[in-house]
Amino acid sequence: MEHASLKEISILITNSFANRVDRMKSSDIRELLKLISADVISFTGGAPDPDAFPSPEDLRDAIEYILSIRDKAFQYGITDGLPSLREAIIRFMERQMSIKAELRNVLVTIGSQEGLEIVGRIFINQGDKVAVGLPTYLAALQAFNLWRPKYIGVPVDKDGLNTEILEELVRKHRKTRKPIKFVYVVPTGQNPTGTIMSLERRKHLLEIASSYDLFIVEDDPYGFITFHDNIPPRIKALDTEDRVIYMSTFSKIFAPGVRLGWVVANETVIKQMSLAIQAINLCPPNFNQYMIQYFLDRGLIDRNIPRIRRLYKEKRDAMLMAMDEYMPREVSYYRPDAGFFVFAYLPDYIDAKKLLYYAIDKEKVAFVPGRSFFVDGSGYNTMRLSYSLPKPDVIRVGIERLSRVIREHLK
Ligand SMILES: Cc1ncc(COP(=O)(O)O)c(C=O)c1O
């Protein structure tokens, strides 16, 4: 018998994939990262600065502690997450975020990305309507896409998701056979615009959810990466009806390498999410959970938050100062008070994706073209610039280079 060639096997496999894989598209960001060599200044992915990670001494102590409980730490765990960690998260939320929860309302996830994936899995039927920002976090769309929702785009401005327009859209779609099922928001330090949703809009969003009977998914990875003291409460903290599925993460306040996040929601949601997790990965890793618990119990995460804020504020300032100095006046941008990103609008005759290849090639600087953050296909003239990883002096050089590229493309 003649053996099939590698190519034949790969054709067989490709033809055997389920139809739904056609929705699994690699994000522009991931593809881009492959193109970027070491000499390119990258404003692409939102990777945290390792200087924000816990100190090596504290990590060593934590690992030593985990070794002392080796039998538990290296064992399978509980699907919802270790009760002791969930208790520690509840106390953390109470003192830091004024969110109150019981054990039955809290679930540990593998990053908030897993929370988003499960939301898609348990809520979205084909054609279900999901309201998202224009623009919105790309990987949330990737998580939901598999289940073939219909997105309803809601404009975002400097005060976050425009709830007046949302309400009009909710009303309009109520008259159809499929009303909007839920609203996905990143209210603080939105990815990609860096905007903070105002308190009025947060309250209005809750009123809309209550009046028209829908629920809210509040994704809050940047809730602690804030640069002034006047930040409105989390929507979950204002939620008296349990309509908010809140998710956050240890990626930005500890380290993304531990891949741990958490969800706070109505018990019915948590039970269904837990069933989904049983089939996906059985449980979050005990080793990592004991690590986070060690830090939470000693107040070490709380203590690190002000330092992390200062670190990113310095970078945000460096980026805005360089942009103010170098960018041509044809470029406009948000001035973020939270998060990792500056979002910029180029003149509408410039396609940011085309510009990118030129920027990498000629000036060795990279950014994320904004188009994939827009569910309506707009945004081709926008760019997301992440300041989280490069040092302030590098940010300055990168912005100078980028502004040179843009100037060369002005009419
Ligand atoms: C808006 C938003 N949600 C969720 C995530 C996922 O974070 P993680 O899975 O690391 O918790 C990110 C990551 O950057 C993000 O920007």
The ligand as an SDF file (V2000), in Angstrom:
LIG
                    3D

 16 16  0  0  0  0  0  0  0  0999 V2000
  -10.4960   44.0060   27.0460 C   0  0  0  0  0  0  0  0  0  0  0  0
   -9.7840   42.7410   27.3620 C   0  0  0  0  0  0  0  0  0  0  0  0
  -10.4760   41.6980   27.8280 N   0  0  0  0  0  0  0  0  0  0  0  0
   -9.8780   40.5300   28.1300 C   0  0  0  0  0  0  0  0  0  0  0  0
   -8.5120   40.3740   27.9780 C   0  0  0  0  0  0  0  0  0  0  0  0
   -7.9210   39.0320   28.2770 C   0  0  0  0  0  0  0  0  0  0  0  0
   -7.0450   39.0530   29.3300 O   0  0  0  0  0  0  0  0  0  0  0  0
   -6.6010   37.7580   30.1200 P   0  0  0  0  0  0  0  0  0  0  0  0
   -7.1460   36.5570   29.4230 O   0  0  0  0  0  0  0  0  0  0  0  0
   -5.1200   37.8090   30.1200 O   0  0  0  0  0  0  0  0  0  0  0  0
   -7.1790   37.8920   31.4640 O   0  0  0  0  0  0  0  0  0  0  0  0
   -7.7250   41.4380   27.5000 C   0  0  0  0  0  0  0  0  0  0  0  0
   -6.3030   41.2730   27.2990 C   0  0  0  0  0  0  0  0  0  0  0  0
   -5.5550   42.1390   26.9580 O   0  0  0  0  0  0  0  0  0  0  0  0
   -8.3840   42.6610   27.1780 C   0  0  0  0  0  0  0  0  0  0  0  0
   -7.7220   43.7130   26.7020 O   0  0  0  0  0  0  0  0  0  0  0  0
  1  2  1  0
  2  3  1  0
  2 15  2  0
  3  4  2  0
  4  5  1  0
  5  6  1  0
  5 12  2  0
  6  7  1  0
  7  8  1  0
  8  9  2  0
  8 10  1  0
  8 11  1  0
 12 13  1  0
 12 15  1  0
 13 14  2  0
 15 16  1  0
M  END
$$$$
